[in-house]
Amino acid sequence: MAVTVAAVDGWGGTRGAGVQGDGIADAVEVGRGRFGPFTVLAELASGGMGRIYLARSPGGRTVAVKTLLTDSEDDRRRFAREVVLAQRVRGVYTASVVEADAGAAVPWMATEYIPAPSLRDLVDGCGTLGASALHWVAAGMAEALVSIHAAGLVHRDVKPSNVLLPVEGPRVIDFGISQAGDVTRTQVALGTVAYAAPEQARGEPTTAASDVFSLGATLFYLATGRAPYRDGGAGSAMEQLVRAATGDLDVSGLPPELDALILPCLSVDPADRPAPAEILAYCGSRLSERPDARSGEDWLNPAWTEAIERHRERRTRAVEDARRRVQPDAVTDAVPAPRPTSRMATAGPPGPARGGRLWLAAGAAVLAVGLAVVLVVRPWEGGGTAATNAPDKPVRILEVASESAGTCPTGAPDGRSFTSDDRQTCVVVSTAPGMTVNRFKEVSAFENKERGMSGWAVKVTFEDADKGKFAELTGQVAGRPRPEDQLAFVQGDNRLLASPAIIERLPGGNAIIAVRLGANEAEFLAKALGAP
């Protein structure tokens, strides 16, 4: 059931929804079919045991919905297990689960939609990667495996087509699907065998070390353009299986500067392979040689970054065209590029949806419309925190005059242009003075168990001296047309932390500025605002 989501360019799926007499789910009718709150816009892919649909939430969130094709009890149990495990994964470099119903007549799982090409697409179209860029990709993939393994999960199908690459960093998809014996099943793709660990090809129990081998095989492909087994994965399925099972490797052609990274991952004995955390630390030491480099725009060659942007633009247009065909009167925004940041959502009817804008109102502080909080996330452990420490830099809260996608362009007003850390949002603030916060009275990250707001949230409380100014500022922007109804929380000369929209004056001196975060994500936002 390993189906690449955002790397598929076909659109289709026009038959009525349902289950055929043979137990195989029929395709869902575009524009009418629904999975929970999500309306189907198009069919993205079909293969193995599942179909992938592009769908839209009532609030405009675009998701990829994976469905189960068969109705056998074994397959339903396997799908339900995948859903449970996938919901446990909290990581920057994986696709987050938005909502799921494994018990539905046609089981489904909605995940974050990532309009980015796969590593396989990029190598096929743009050639191999150099050492520096490859270490950057390897770091993101290793961090994804750290998150997946921390959830008690082994991916079992890491390969170039299962790693998407937006400019912010790689995203490992389709985790938690394969079982230990899946290599013997007829739907296993040839590409899967070409990147499988020897013990997996032999049908033996797979472990985290098996994923490390597949990571190394994928990195080898990025460096050389072929799989590491003899003949580069060519030949019949049986030939590939025999080569993998016997560890018949051919690592010729690998640039010497990549030996230390890739060859240990390809050790035939699982005990000799490094742990993902060790790979991450090694790559981190290499990346630290360029401390100012942050995203793929800094690490990848121009051919790769241009291909990524073309893909994103094409997929964004395709999503909008599909949306217009299905729901011509619906209000929506263009699909944003995926963020290597917090998976944020709203609270309230008709149901939670992740992404979008955060609207602040008196009392509840958050109403159900969406979020626009932009953060850089660090992978640490931890729970809630509350503190009275000052931020590393003062936080300025300014009125937004305009907003655009991407980084702030050359010629944008100096001192008034702020770019989000993921380089996907630029806001220009007005000349109004706004306010500066040198210290919050309290910054807390806490687990919120209210209905529709499950997950972690971050709340700030202003010092008494700042309460009146914040209330005045929120009253000034409330009700303005978008984006002038937003307040930008910024640090330094150009860093945008958050840009929540305000719907009414907030006199209480406190606000919940983010909801439905992972614990690590909430802690990072709290730290950025002054928590220790």
C-alpha positions as CSV (number, residue, x, y, z in Angstrom):
1,M,0.0,0.0,0.0
2,A,3.0,2.3,-0.6
3,V,1.6,5.1,-2.8
4,T,3.5,8.4,-3.3
5,V,1.0,11.2,-2.7
6,A,2.2,14.6,-4.0
7,A,4.5,13.2,-6.6
8,V,1.6,11.9,-8.8
9,D,0.5,14.2,-11.6
10,G,-2.6,12.3,-12.8
11,W,-6.2,13.5,-12.0
12,G,-9.2,11.3,-12.2
13,G,-11.7,9.4,-10.2
14,T,-15.3,10.0,-11.4
15,R,-17.2,6.9,-10.4
16,G,-19.7,6.7,-7.6
17,A,-18.5,5.9,-4.1
18,G,-19.2,2.5,-2.6
19,V,-18.0,-1.0,-2.1
20,Q,-18.3,-3.5,-4.9
21,G,-19.5,-7.1,-4.4
22,D,-15.9,-8.4,-4.4
23,G,-15.1,-6.2,-1.4
24,I,-13.0,-3.7,-3.4
25,A,-13.9,0.0,-2.8
26,D,-15.2,1.8,-5.8
27,A,-13.7,5.2,-6.8
28,V,-15.2,8.2,-5.1
29,E,-17.2,10.7,-7.2
30,V,-15.3,14.0,-7.5
31,G,-17.2,16.9,-6.0
32,R,-19.7,14.6,-4.2
33,G,-17.7,12.0,-2.4
34,R,-16.8,12.8,1.2
35,F,-14.6,11.3,3.8
36,G,-15.7,12.7,7.2
37,P,-15.7,16.5,6.7
38,F,-13.5,16.4,3.6
39,T,-14.9,16.8,0.1
40,V,-13.1,15.0,-2.7
41,L,-11.6,17.3,-5.3
42,A,-9.6,14.7,-7.4
43,E,-8.0,11.3,-7.4
44,L,-4.2,11.6,-7.0
45,A,-3.0,8.0,-7.2
46,S,-4.1,4.4,-7.0
47,G,-1.9,1.4,-6.4
48,G,-1.3,-1.7,-4.2
49,M,-4.1,-1.7,-1.7
50,G,-5.0,2.0,-1.6
51,R,-6.3,5.1,-3.4
52,I,-5.2,8.6,-2.6
53,Y,-7.6,11.5,-3.1
54,L,-7.1,15.3,-2.9
55,A,-9.8,16.7,-0.7
56,R,-10.8,19.9,1.0
57,S,-12.1,20.7,4.5
58,P,-15.0,23.0,5.1
59,G,-12.5,25.7,6.2
60,G,-10.4,25.4,3.0
61,R,-7.6,23.1,4.2
62,T,-6.3,20.8,1.4
63,V,-5.4,17.3,2.5
64,A,-4.5,14.0,0.9
65,V,-6.9,11.2,1.9
66,K,-5.7,7.6,1.8
67,T,-8.3,5.0,1.5
68,L,-8.3,1.2,1.7
69,L,-9.4,-0.6,-1.5
70,T,-10.2,-4.0,0.0
71,D,-12.6,-5.0,2.7
72,S,-10.9,-8.0,4.2
73,E,-10.7,-8.1,8.0
74,D,-6.9,-8.5,7.9
75,D,-6.4,-5.5,5.7
76,R,-8.8,-3.4,7.8
77,R,-6.9,-4.3,10.9
78,R,-3.6,-3.5,9.2
79,F,-5.0,-0.1,8.1
80,A,-6.3,0.6,11.6
81,R,-2.9,-0.1,13.0
82,E,-1.3,2.2,10.5
83,V,-3.7,5.0,11.5
84,V,-3.0,4.6,15.2
85,L,0.8,4.5,14.7
86,A,0.8,7.4,12.2
87,Q,-1.1,9.6,14.6
88,R,1.6,9.0,17.2
89,V,4.4,10.3,15.0
90,R,5.3,13.9,15.8
91,G,8.1,15.2,13.6
92,V,9.2,18.1,11.5
93,Y,10.1,15.9,8.5
94,T,7.0,13.7,8.3
95,A,3.5,14.3,6.9
96,S,1.2,14.8,9.9
97,V,-2.2,13.1,10.2
98,V,-5.1,15.5,10.2
99,E,-8.1,13.2,10.8
100,A,-9.0,9.5,10.2
101,D,-11.7,6.9,10.5
102,A,-10.4,3.4,10.3
103,G,-13.8,2.0,11.2
104,A,-15.7,3.6,8.3
105,A,-17.3,1.5,5.5
106,V,-14.3,2.7,3.4
107,P,-11.5,3.3,5.9
108,W,-9.6,6.5,5.4
109,M,-6.9,8.7,6.7
110,A,-6.4,12.4,5.9
111,T,-2.8,13.7,6.0
112,E,-1.1,17.0,5.3
113,Y,-0.9,17.6,1.6
114,I,2.6,18.3,0.4
115,P,2.9,19.8,-3.1
116,A,6.5,18.7,-3.7
117,P,8.3,16.3,-6.0
118,S,9.8,13.1,-4.7
119,L,13.6,12.5,-4.6
120,R,13.1,10.0,-7.4
121,D,11.5,12.6,-9.6
122,L,14.2,15.1,-8.9
123,V,17.1,12.7,-9.6
124,D,15.3,11.6,-12.8
125,G,14.8,15.1,-14.0
126,C,17.8,17.0,-12.5
127,G,20.6,14.6,-11.9
128,T,22.4,13.6,-8.7
129,L,23.2,15.7,-5.7
130,G,26.6,17.0,-4.4
131,A,28.0,16.2,-1.0
132,S,26.8,19.3,0.8
133,A,23.3,19.1,-0.4
134,L,23.2,15.4,0.3
135,H,24.2,15.9,3.9
136,W,21.3,18.4,4.2
137,V,18.8,15.9,2.9
138,A,20.3,13.1,5.0
139,A,19.9,15.2,8.1
140,G,16.2,15.7,7.5
141,M,15.6,12.1,6.7
142,A,17.5,11.0,9.8
143,E,15.4,13.3,11.9
144,A,12.3,11.9,10.4
145,L,13.4,8.4,11.4
146,V,14.2,9.5,14.9
147,S,10.6,10.7,15.2
148,I,9.1,7.5,13.6
149,H,11.2,5.2,15.8
150,A,10.4,7.2,18.9
151,A,6.7,6.4,18.2
152,G,7.5,2.7,18.3
153,L,7.3,2.4,14.5
154,V,9.5,1.0,11.8
155,H,8.9,2.5,8.4
156,R,10.0,-0.5,6.3
157,D,9.6,1.3,3.0
158,V,12.1,4.2,2.9
159,K,13.0,4.8,-0.7
160,P,13.4,7.8,-3.1
161,S,9.7,7.8,-4.1
162,N,8.6,7.9,-0.5
163,V,10.5,11.1,0.3
164,L,9.1,14.4,-0.9
165,L,11.3,17.4,-1.0
166,P,9.8,20.9,-0.5
167,V,12.5,23.6,-0.3
168,E,12.1,23.6,3.5
169,G,13.4,20.1,3.9
170,P,12.5,16.4,3.1
171,R,9.3,14.8,4.2
172,V,9.2,11.0,4.7
173,I,5.7,9.7,3.8
174,D,3.8,6.4,3.8
175,F,5.3,5.2,7.1
176,G,4.0,2.4,9.2
177,I,2.4,0.5,6.3
178,S,4.6,-2.6,5.5
179,Q,4.8,-5.6,7.7
180,A,7.7,-7.9,8.3
181,G,6.5,-10.4,5.6
182,D,5.4,-7.9,3.1
183,V,8.3,-8.5,0.7
184,T,6.7,-11.8,-0.2
185,R,3.4,-10.2,-1.2
186,T,2.6,-9.6,-4.8
187,Q,2.0,-5.9,-4.5
188,V,5.5,-5.1,-3.4
189,A,7.0,-2.7,-5.9
190,L,10.4,-3.5,-7.5
191,G,11.7,-0.2,-6.2
192,T,10.9,-1.3,-2.7
193,V,13.1,-4.4,-3.0
194,A,15.9,-2.3,-4.5
195,Y,16.2,-0.3,-1.3
196,A,15.2,-3.0,1.3
197,A,17.7,-4.3,3.9
198,P,19.0,-7.8,3.4
199,E,17.1,-9.1,6.5
200,Q,13.9,-7.6,5.2
201,A,14.3,-9.2,1.8
202,R,14.8,-12.5,3.5
203,G,11.5,-12.1,5.3
204,E,13.2,-11.8,8.7
205,P,11.9,-9.4,11.4
206,T,12.7,-5.8,10.6
207,T,14.0,-3.2,13.0
208,A,15.0,0.4,13.1
209,A,18.3,-0.7,11.6
210,S,16.4,-1.9,8.6
211,D,15.2,1.7,8.0
212,V,18.8,2.9,8.3
213,F,19.9,0.6,5.5
214,S,17.1,1.9,3.3
215,L,18.1,5.5,4.2
216,G,21.7,4.7,3.1
217,A,20.4,3.1,-0.1
218,T,18.3,6.2,-0.8
219,L,21.3,8.5,-0.2
220,F,23.4,6.2,-2.4
221,Y,20.8,6.8,-5.1
222,L,21.0,10.5,-4.7
223,A,24.7,10.5,-5.1
224,T,25.0,8.0,-8.0
225,G,21.6,7.7,-9.7
226,R,21.2,4.0,-8.9
227,A,20.4,1.6,-6.1
228,P,23.4,0.1,-4.3
229,Y,22.7,-3.5,-5.2
230,R,24.5,-5.1,-8.1
231,D,23.1,-3.9,-11.4
232,G,21.4,-1.0,-9.6
233,G,18.1,-2.6,-9.0
234,A,17.6,-3.8,-12.6
235,G,16.3,-7.2,-13.6
236,S,13.4,-9.4,-12.6
237,A,11.7,-9.3,-9.3
238,M,13.3,-12.6,-8.3
239,E,16.8,-11.4,-9.3
240,Q,16.3,-8.3,-7.2
241,L,15.1,-10.3,-4.3
242,V,18.1,-12.6,-4.4
243,R,20.6,-9.8,-4.6
244,A,18.9,-8.0,-1.7
245,A,18.6,-11.2,0.4
246,T,22.3,-12.0,-0.1
247,G,23.5,-8.5,0.4
248,D,25.0,-8.4,-3.1
249,L,26.1,-4.8,-3.1
250,D,28.0,-2.7,-5.7
251,V,29.0,0.7,-4.1
252,S,31.4,1.7,-6.9
253,G,31.0,5.3,-8.1
254,L,30.2,6.8,-4.7
255,P,32.2,10.0,-4.2
256,P,34.9,9.4,-1.5
257,E,33.6,12.3,0.6
258,L,30.4,10.5,1.2
259,D,31.9,7.2,2.3
260,A,31.7,8.0,6.0
261,L,28.0,8.9,5.8
262,I,26.6,6.2,3.5
263,L,28.7,3.1,3.7
264,P,28.1,2.4,7.4
265,C,24.4,2.6,6.7
266,L,24.8,-0.2,4.1
267,S,26.4,-2.7,6.4
268,V,25.0,-6.1,5.8
269,D,24.9,-6.8,9.5
270,P,22.2,-4.7,11.2
271,A,24.4,-4.4,14.3
272,D,27.0,-2.5,12.4
273,R,24.7,0.2,11.2
274,P,24.6,3.6,13.0
275,A,21.4,4.8,14.7
276,P,19.5,7.6,13.1
277,A,20.5,10.0,15.9
278,E,24.1,9.3,15.1
279,I,23.6,10.0,11.5
280,L,21.8,13.3,12.4
281,A,24.7,14.3,14.7
282,Y,27.2,13.6,12.0
283,C,25.3,15.5,9.3
284,G,24.7,18.3,11.8
285,S,28.5,18.7,12.3
286,R,28.9,19.0,8.6
287,L,26.1,21.5,8.1
288,S,27.4,23.7,11.0
289,E,30.2,24.7,8.7
290,R,27.7,26.9,7.0
291,P,25.7,28.4,9.9
292,D,23.8,30.9,7.7
293,A,22.4,28.2,5.4
294,R,18.8,27.3,6.4
295,S,16.8,25.8,3.6
296,G,17.1,24.1,0.3
297,E,17.6,27.4,-1.5
298,D,21.0,27.5,0.3
299,W,22.0,23.9,-0.1
300,L,20.5,22.6,-3.4
301,N,21.7,23.4,-6.8
302,P,19.6,25.7,-9.0
303,A,18.2,22.9,-11.2
304,W,16.7,21.2,-8.1
305,T,15.3,24.3,-6.5
306,E,13.7,25.4,-9.8
307,A,12.2,22.0,-10.3
308,I,10.8,22.1,-6.8
309,E,9.2,25.5,-7.4
310,R,7.8,24.5,-10.7
311,H,6.2,21.4,-9.1
312,R,4.8,23.5,-6.3
313,E,3.3,26.1,-8.7
314,R,1.8,23.4,-10.9
315,R,0.3,21.5,-8.0
316,T,-1.1,24.7,-6.5
317,R,-2.7,25.7,-9.7
318,A,-4.1,22.1,-10.2
319,V,-5.6,22.2,-6.7
320,E,-7.2,25.5,-7.3
321,D,-8.6,24.4,-10.6
322,A,-10.0,21.3,-9.0
323,R,-11.5,23.3,-6.2
324,R,-13.2,25.7,-8.7
325,R,-14.7,22.8,-10.6
326,V,-16.1,21.2,-7.5
327,Q,-17.0,24.2,-5.4
328,P,-17.0,27.3,-7.6
329,D,-18.6,29.4,-4.8
330,A,-16.3,28.3,-2.0
331,V,-13.9,30.8,-0.4
332,T,-10.4,29.5,-0.3
333,D,-6.7,30.4,-0.5
334,A,-4.0,29.0,-2.7
335,V,-2.4,25.9,-1.2
336,P,0.7,27.0,0.7
337,A,4.1,25.3,0.5
338,P,4.4,22.9,3.4
339,R,6.1,24.3,6.5
340,P,8.8,22.5,8.5
341,T,7.0,23.8,11.5
342,S,4.1,23.3,13.9
343,R,1.0,21.4,12.8
344,M,-1.5,24.0,13.8
345,A,-5.2,24.0,13.7
346,T,-8.4,25.7,14.8
347,A,-11.0,24.9,17.4
348,G,-14.7,24.9,17.1
349,P,-17.4,23.8,14.6
350,P,-17.7,22.2,12.1
351,G,-14.5,20.4,13.3
352,P,-10.8,20.9,13.7
353,A,-8.7,21.6,10.7
354,R,-4.9,22.1,10.7
355,G,-3.2,25.1,9.0
356,G,-4.5,28.5,8.0
357,R,-5.0,31.5,10.2
358,L,-5.4,32.1,14.0
359,W,-8.2,34.5,14.9
360,L,-8.1,36.1,18.4
361,A,-11.2,37.1,20.3
362,A,-11.9,38.1,23.8
363,G,-12.8,35.3,26.3
364,A,-11.8,32.1,24.4
365,A,-8.9,33.9,22.7
366,V,-9.2,31.5,19.7
367,L,-12.1,31.1,17.3
368,A,-12.5,28.5,14.6
369,V,-11.0,29.9,11.4
370,G,-7.4,28.9,11.3
371,L,-3.7,29.7,12.1
372,A,-0.9,31.6,10.5
373,V,1.8,31.0,13.1
374,V,5.2,30.4,11.6
375,L,7.9,28.8,13.6
376,V,11.2,27.0,13.4
377,V,11.0,23.8,15.4
378,R,13.8,22.0,17.3
379,P,13.6,18.3,18.0
380,W,13.6,18.0,21.8
381,E,11.6,16.2,24.4
382,G,9.5,17.8,27.1
383,G,6.2,18.9,28.4
384,G,4.5,22.1,29.5
385,T,6.5,25.0,30.7
386,A,5.9,28.4,32.2
387,A,8.4,31.2,32.9
388,T,8.9,34.8,33.3
389,N,12.2,35.1,31.4
390,A,12.7,37.7,28.6
391,P,13.0,36.6,25.0
392,D,16.5,36.6,23.5
393,K,15.4,39.6,21.5
394,P,12.4,41.9,22.3
395,V,9.2,40.9,20.6
396,R,7.5,43.7,18.7
397,I,3.8,43.5,17.9
398,L,3.0,45.5,14.8
399,E,0.1,46.2,12.5
400,V,0.2,44.3,9.2
401,A,-0.1,46.3,6.0
402,S,0.4,43.6,3.4
403,E,1.2,39.9,3.1
404,S,2.7,37.9,0.3
405,A,4.0,34.4,-0.3
406,G,7.7,33.7,-0.2
407,T,10.6,35.7,1.1
408,C,10.4,39.5,1.1
409,P,11.6,40.7,-2.3
410,T,14.5,43.1,-3.0
411,G,13.2,46.6,-2.6
412,A,10.7,45.8,0.2
413,P,10.6,48.5,2.8
414,D,13.7,48.3,5.1
415,G,12.8,47.8,8.7
416,R,9.2,47.0,7.9
417,S,9.5,43.7,6.0
418,F,9.6,40.4,7.9
419,T,10.0,36.9,6.5
420,S,8.9,33.7,8.3
421,D,11.6,31.2,9.2
422,D,10.3,28.8,6.6
423,R,10.6,31.5,3.9
424,Q,7.0,31.1,2.8
425,T,5.4,34.3,4.2
426,C,6.4,37.9,3.9
427,V,4.6,40.6,5.8
428,V,5.1,44.3,5.5
429,V,4.0,46.2,8.6
430,S,2.5,49.7,8.7
431,T,4.3,52.7,10.0
432,A,2.2,52.7,13.1
433,P,4.4,52.4,16.2
434,G,2.8,49.1,17.5
435,M,4.3,48.0,20.8
436,T,7.5,46.3,22.1
437,V,7.5,43.5,24.7
438,N,10.7,43.1,26.6
439,R,9.3,40.6,29.0
440,F,6.0,38.7,29.2
441,K,4.5,38.1,32.7
442,E,4.0,34.5,31.8
443,V,4.5,32.2,28.8
444,S,3.0,28.8,29.2
445,A,2.9,25.7,27.0
446,F,0.2,23.3,28.1
447,E,-1.8,20.3,27.0
448,N,-5.3,21.4,26.0
449,K,-8.0,18.7,26.3
450,E,-11.0,20.8,25.4
451,R,-13.1,19.4,22.6
452,G,-11.8,20.4,19.2
453,M,-8.5,21.8,20.7
454,S,-6.7,18.6,21.7
455,G,-2.9,18.8,21.7
456,W,-0.7,21.5,23.1
457,A,-1.2,25.2,23.2
458,V,0.8,28.3,24.0
459,K,-0.5,31.2,26.0
460,V,1.1,34.6,26.7
461,T,0.2,36.9,29.5
462,F,1.3,40.6,29.4
463,E,2.8,42.6,32.2
464,D,0.4,45.1,33.8
465,A,2.2,47.9,32.0
466,D,1.6,46.3,28.6
467,K,-2.0,45.2,29.0
468,G,-3.6,48.5,28.0
469,K,-1.3,48.9,25.0
470,F,-2.1,45.4,23.7
471,A,-5.9,46.0,24.2
472,E,-5.6,49.2,22.3
473,L,-3.6,47.6,19.5
474,T,-6.1,44.7,19.1
475,G,-9.0,47.2,19.1
476,Q,-7.3,49.2,16.3
477,V,-7.0,46.3,13.8
478,A,-10.1,44.2,14.7
479,G,-12.5,44.0,11.8
480,R,-10.2,45.4,9.2
481,P,-10.1,43.6,5.8
482,R,-7.5,40.9,5.4
483,P,-4.5,41.1,5.9
484,E,-4.8,44.4,7.8
485,D,-6.7,42.6,10.6
486,Q,-3.4,40.8,11.6
487,L,-0.8,41.7,14.1
488,A,2.8,40.6,13.4
489,F,4.8,39.2,16.3
490,V,8.4,39.8,15.1
491,Q,11.9,39.6,16.4
492,G,15.0,41.5,15.2
493,D,15.1,43.1,11.8
494,N,13.4,40.6,9.7
495,R,12.1,37.5,11.6
496,L,8.3,36.9,11.6
497,L,7.2,34.6,14.5
498,A,3.4,34.8,14.1
499,S,0.7,36.8,12.4
500,P,-2.7,36.2,14.1
501,A,-5.8,37.9,12.9
502,I,-7.9,39.8,15.4
503,I,-11.7,39.9,15.4
504,E,-12.3,41.9,18.5
505,R,-10.6,44.0,21.2
506,L,-8.7,41.8,23.7
507,P,-8.8,43.6,27.1
508,G,-7.7,40.8,29.3
509,G,-4.0,41.0,28.8
510,N,-3.5,37.4,27.7
511,A,-4.0,35.4,24.6
512,I,-3.6,31.8,23.4
513,I,-1.6,32.3,20.3
514,A,-1.3,28.6,19.1
515,V,-3.3,25.4,19.6
516,R,-3.1,21.7,18.7
517,L,0.7,21.6,18.7
518,G,3.0,18.8,19.5
519,A,4.7,19.1,22.9
520,N,8.0,19.9,21.4
521,E,6.5,22.5,19.0
522,A,4.7,24.2,21.8
523,E,7.8,24.3,23.9
524,F,9.8,25.9,21.1
525,L,7.3,28.6,20.6
526,A,7.2,29.3,24.4
527,K,11.0,29.5,24.4
528,A,11.0,31.9,21.5
529,L,8.7,34.1,23.5
530,G,10.9,33.9,26.6
531,A,10.4,30.6,28.4
532,P,13.6,29.0,29.6
